[in-house]
């Protein structure tokens, strides 16, 4: 099962907190996070790795990023 988190327009730490909330549910094997800053992209990626998730893909479209994260 997957979930998409739209954190565009939000500044850190909000995107990270939204990702952590999705992790707490424990039901998602894939989490897609949409962000629009480099800092958010980096912070969400680090948070994922700290929770034993793997960033499987980062796609950039203009100023926006789609981060695909999978449970290890």
N, C-alpha and C positions, 0 to 999 in steps of 0.2 A: 504494500500500500504506500502511496506517496501523498505528500502535502506540499502546497506552494505557499510561501510566505512572501507577501509583497511589502517590503520595507523601504521602497523608494520614497524619497522625500523626508525620511527620518534620519536623524543624526545619531551617532553612537552615544550611548550603548544600546539604544532601542533595538536595532536589528539583531544584535547578539542576544539580548533578552528574549526576543521573539523566537529565535532559534532554540534557546535553552528551554523555553516553555514547550516547544514541540518535542524536544528530546525527553522531557519529563513524562509526556504522555506514553512514551514507550511503544506506541503502536505503528510508528512510521519506519519503513525500511529505507525510503528515499525521501529526502527533504530538498526542495528547490527554494532557494532564497533569492529574491530580486532586490538589488541595491543600486544606488546611483553615485557612490563615491568610492574612491580607491581605499580610503580608510575603513569603510564598512566591509568592503570585499576582504581585506586582509584580516580584520578582526573576526568576522564570521568564520573565515577559513581556519584561523588559529583556535577558535572556540570549538569548532568541529573536531579538529585533531586532538584537542585536550579531552574530549568526551569519547574518544576511540571511534570516531567516524572518519571516513575518507572522502576528501574532495575529489570527485571523479571527473568533473568538468567545470570550466569557467568560460562562459561565452560572453563576449562584449559586443554590444550594439550601441554605437555612439557613446554616450556617457553612462550607459546602464550595463549592469552585469547580471548574468544568471548563473548562480552557483549551484551545482548539483552535488549533493552530499549523500553518501550511502553508509549504512551501518556496517561495521566490520563483522 
